């Protein structure tokens, strides 16, 4: 699914997503291959508005007993601001949707 979206130019990249994808790769040859695959995707600019909204989202979820990473909430804020759904297999984002106006793309197994 991701390959199809990239081929169709329907993917927006954030620097923090690029970092998360790459830092999870242990073997150098896999790291190099994935890095090369991601390089054509320009990073979308993040402004103070998105950082402020991420902090608001963090506080909203935390006050409702839901923990999450700063990166997750930055991704969520960018998704809302840019009006783009999030493609993820991370179950945390499903929990965030209970309190945040997120749209998720369903990934088929």
C-alpha atoms as an extended CHARMM CRD file, in Angstrom:
* protein
*
       109  EXT
         1         1  UNK       CA              0.0000000000        0.0000000000        0.0000000000  PROA      1               0.0000000000
         2         2  UNK       CA              2.7660000000        2.4480000000        0.9180000000  PROA      2               0.0000000000
         3         3  UNK       CA              4.6470000000        1.7050000000       -2.3010000000  PROA      3               0.0000000000
         4         4  UNK       CA              1.5070000000        2.4350000000       -4.3170000000  PROA      4               0.0000000000
         5         5  UNK       CA              0.9150000000        5.7070000000       -2.4730000000  PROA      5               0.0000000000
         6         6  UNK       CA              4.5180000000        6.8010000000       -3.0210000000  PROA      6               0.0000000000
         7         7  UNK       CA              4.3500000000        5.8930000000       -6.7150000000  PROA      7               0.0000000000
         8         8  UNK       CA              1.1500000000        7.9510000000       -7.0390000000  PROA      8               0.0000000000
         9         9  UNK       CA              2.7620000000       10.9570000000       -5.2520000000  PROA      9               0.0000000000
        10        10  UNK       CA              0.1650000000       10.7550000000       -2.4760000000  PROA      10              0.0000000000
        11        11  UNK       CA              2.5690000000       10.7090000000        0.4910000000  PROA      11              0.0000000000
        12        12  UNK       CA              3.6920000000       13.6230000000        2.6240000000  PROA      12              0.0000000000
        13        13  UNK       CA              6.8820000000       13.1470000000        4.6400000000  PROA      13              0.0000000000
        14        14  UNK       CA              7.8770000000       14.7180000000        7.9290000000  PROA      14              0.0000000000
        15        15  UNK       CA             11.4530000000       14.7170000000        9.1490000000  PROA      15              0.0000000000
        16        16  UNK       CA             10.3920000000       13.0430000000       12.3960000000  PROA      16              0.0000000000
        17        17  UNK       CA              8.7430000000       10.2020000000       10.4540000000  PROA      17              0.0000000000
        18        18  UNK       CA             11.8600000000        9.7570000000        8.3330000000  PROA      18              0.0000000000
        19        19  UNK       CA             13.9180000000        9.5430000000       11.5280000000  PROA      19              0.0000000000
        20        20  UNK       CA             11.5660000000        7.0480000000       13.2120000000  PROA      20              0.0000000000
        21        21  UNK       CA             11.5440000000        4.7550000000       10.1810000000  PROA      21              0.0000000000
        22        22  UNK       CA             15.3210000000        4.8030000000        9.8060000000  PROA      22              0.0000000000
        23        23  UNK       CA             16.2770000000        4.5070000000       13.4680000000  PROA      23              0.0000000000
        24        24  UNK       CA             14.3180000000        1.2680000000       13.7510000000  PROA      24              0.0000000000
        25        25  UNK       CA             16.4950000000       -0.4590000000       11.1610000000  PROA      25              0.0000000000
        26        26  UNK       CA             19.3850000000       -2.4400000000       12.5680000000  PROA      26              0.0000000000
        27        27  UNK       CA             21.2160000000       -3.7750000000        9.5280000000  PROA      27              0.0000000000
        28        28  UNK       CA             23.2340000000       -1.1990000000        7.5820000000  PROA      28              0.0000000000
        29        29  UNK       CA             22.2550000000       -2.5500000000        4.1510000000  PROA      29              0.0000000000
        30        30  UNK       CA             18.5510000000       -2.3000000000        5.0080000000  PROA      30              0.0000000000
        31        31  UNK       CA             19.0980000000        1.1930000000        6.4490000000  PROA      31              0.0000000000
        32        32  UNK       CA             20.8240000000        2.2990000000        3.2380000000  PROA      32              0.0000000000
        33        33  UNK       CA             18.1210000000        0.8400000000        0.9840000000  PROA      33              0.0000000000
        34        34  UNK       CA             15.2400000000        2.3980000000        2.9120000000  PROA      34              0.0000000000
        35        35  UNK       CA             17.0550000000        5.7330000000        3.2110000000  PROA      35              0.0000000000
        36        36  UNK       CA             17.4900000000        5.8080000000       -0.5860000000  PROA      36              0.0000000000
        37        37  UNK       CA             13.8080000000        4.9220000000       -1.0540000000  PROA      37              0.0000000000
        38        38  UNK       CA             12.7290000000        7.8140000000        1.1740000000  PROA      38              0.0000000000
        39        39  UNK       CA             15.1060000000       10.4390000000       -0.2200000000  PROA      39              0.0000000000
        40        40  UNK       CA             12.8900000000       11.5090000000       -3.1400000000  PROA      40              0.0000000000
        41        41  UNK       CA             10.1460000000       12.4550000000       -0.6590000000  PROA      41              0.0000000000
        42        42  UNK       CA             10.6430000000       16.0740000000        0.4440000000  PROA      42              0.0000000000
        43        43  UNK       CA              9.9820000000       16.8670000000        4.0960000000  PROA      43              0.0000000000
        44        44  UNK       CA              6.9050000000       18.9650000000        4.7240000000  PROA      44              0.0000000000
        45        45  UNK       CA              7.7390000000       22.0920000000        6.7250000000  PROA      45              0.0000000000
        46        46  UNK       CA              6.5810000000       22.1440000000       10.3240000000  PROA      46              0.0000000000
        47        47  UNK       CA              5.8010000000       25.5140000000       11.9090000000  PROA      47              0.0000000000
        48        48  UNK       CA              5.2000000000       26.7690000000       15.4350000000  PROA      48              0.0000000000
        49        49  UNK       CA              1.4730000000       26.1530000000       14.8990000000  PROA      49              0.0000000000
        50        50  UNK       CA              2.0040000000       22.3960000000       14.5580000000  PROA      50              0.0000000000
        51        51  UNK       CA              4.3060000000       22.2610000000       17.5980000000  PROA      51              0.0000000000
        52        52  UNK       CA              1.7710000000       24.1760000000       19.6860000000  PROA      52              0.0000000000
        53        53  UNK       CA             -1.0540000000       21.9220000000       18.5270000000  PROA      53              0.0000000000
        54        54  UNK       CA              1.0830000000       18.8580000000       19.3150000000  PROA      54              0.0000000000
        55        55  UNK       CA              1.5300000000       20.1320000000       22.8700000000  PROA      55              0.0000000000
        56        56  UNK       CA             -2.2280000000       20.7100000000       23.1230000000  PROA      56              0.0000000000
        57        57  UNK       CA             -2.8880000000       17.1720000000       21.8690000000  PROA      57              0.0000000000
        58        58  UNK       CA             -0.3670000000       15.7770000000       24.3610000000  PROA      58              0.0000000000
        59        59  UNK       CA             -2.1130000000       17.5970000000       27.2130000000  PROA      59              0.0000000000
        60        60  UNK       CA             -5.5770000000       16.5220000000       26.0530000000  PROA      60              0.0000000000
        61        61  UNK       CA             -4.6200000000       12.8670000000       25.8620000000  PROA      61              0.0000000000
        62        62  UNK       CA             -2.6450000000       12.9500000000       29.0860000000  PROA      62              0.0000000000
        63        63  UNK       CA             -5.5800000000       14.4890000000       30.9700000000  PROA      63              0.0000000000
        64        64  UNK       CA             -7.6510000000       11.5460000000       29.7020000000  PROA      64              0.0000000000
        65        65  UNK       CA             -5.1270000000        8.9460000000       30.8520000000  PROA      65              0.0000000000
        66        66  UNK       CA             -3.5470000000        8.3140000000       27.4480000000  PROA      66              0.0000000000
        67        67  UNK       CA              0.2300000000        8.4930000000       27.1610000000  PROA      67              0.0000000000
        68        68  UNK       CA              2.0890000000        9.0390000000       23.9140000000  PROA      68              0.0000000000
        69        69  UNK       CA              5.3570000000       10.2520000000       22.5140000000  PROA      69              0.0000000000
        70        70  UNK       CA              6.0550000000       13.8240000000       21.5040000000  PROA      70              0.0000000000
        71        71  UNK       CA              6.7080000000       12.5570000000       17.9730000000  PROA      71              0.0000000000
        72        72  UNK       CA              3.2960000000       10.8720000000       17.8070000000  PROA      72              0.0000000000
        73        73  UNK       CA              1.5580000000       14.0720000000       18.8240000000  PROA      73              0.0000000000
        74        74  UNK       CA              3.5830000000       16.1040000000       16.3340000000  PROA      74              0.0000000000
        75        75  UNK       CA              2.5120000000       13.6850000000       13.5840000000  PROA      75              0.0000000000
        76        76  UNK       CA             -1.0870000000       14.0010000000       14.7890000000  PROA      76              0.0000000000
        77        77  UNK       CA             -0.9050000000       17.8080000000       14.7870000000  PROA      77              0.0000000000
        78        78  UNK       CA              0.5310000000       17.8730000000       11.2610000000  PROA      78              0.0000000000
        79        79  UNK       CA             -2.1590000000       15.4710000000       10.1030000000  PROA      79              0.0000000000
        80        80  UNK       CA             -4.9020000000       17.7480000000       11.4200000000  PROA      80              0.0000000000
        81        81  UNK       CA             -3.2920000000       20.9860000000       10.2100000000  PROA      81              0.0000000000
        82        82  UNK       CA             -2.4680000000       19.6400000000        6.7470000000  PROA      82              0.0000000000
        83        83  UNK       CA             -5.8330000000       17.7930000000        6.5200000000  PROA      83              0.0000000000
        84        84  UNK       CA             -4.1410000000       14.4880000000        5.7290000000  PROA      84              0.0000000000
        85        85  UNK       CA             -4.9080000000       11.0340000000        7.1330000000  PROA      85              0.0000000000
        86        86  UNK       CA             -2.2350000000        9.0330000000        8.9310000000  PROA      86              0.0000000000
        87        87  UNK       CA             -1.0750000000        5.7170000000        7.4780000000  PROA      87              0.0000000000
        88        88  UNK       CA              0.1190000000        3.6610000000       10.4330000000  PROA      88              0.0000000000
        89        89  UNK       CA              0.0940000000        0.2380000000       11.9810000000  PROA      89              0.0000000000
        90        90  UNK       CA              0.7920000000        1.8100000000       15.3920000000  PROA      90              0.0000000000
        91        91  UNK       CA             -2.1690000000        1.0370000000       17.6630000000  PROA      91              0.0000000000
        92        92  UNK       CA             -1.4450000000        4.1440000000       19.7670000000  PROA      92              0.0000000000
        93        93  UNK       CA             -2.9820000000        6.3400000000       17.0690000000  PROA      93              0.0000000000
        94        94  UNK       CA             -6.2660000000        4.4380000000       17.4060000000  PROA      94              0.0000000000
        95        95  UNK       CA             -6.3080000000        5.3650000000       21.0990000000  PROA      95              0.0000000000
        96        96  UNK       CA             -5.5930000000        9.0090000000       20.2750000000  PROA      96              0.0000000000
        97        97  UNK       CA             -8.6400000000        9.1560000000       17.9910000000  PROA      97              0.0000000000
        98        98  UNK       CA            -10.8320000000        8.8090000000       21.0840000000  PROA      98              0.0000000000
        99        99  UNK       CA             -9.9020000000       12.3990000000       21.9750000000  PROA      99              0.0000000000
       100       100  UNK       CA             -8.3280000000       13.9340000000       18.8650000000  PROA      100             0.0000000000
       101       101  UNK       CA             -9.8430000000       14.7000000000       15.4330000000  PROA      101             0.0000000000
       102       102  UNK       CA             -7.5920000000       12.2720000000       13.5430000000  PROA      102             0.0000000000
       103       103  UNK       CA             -8.3160000000       10.3430000000       10.3790000000  PROA      103             0.0000000000
       104       104  UNK       CA             -6.4380000000        7.0690000000        9.9490000000  PROA      104             0.0000000000
       105       105  UNK       CA             -5.8590000000        5.0160000000        6.8160000000  PROA      105             0.0000000000
       106       106  UNK       CA             -6.6980000000        1.3970000000        7.4710000000  PROA      106             0.0000000000
       107       107  UNK       CA             -3.7610000000       -0.8690000000        6.6780000000  PROA      107             0.0000000000
       108       108  UNK       CA             -4.7810000000       -4.2560000000        5.3550000000  PROA      108             0.0000000000
       109       109  UNK       CA             -2.7860000000       -7.2130000000        6.7390000000  PROA      109             0.0000000000
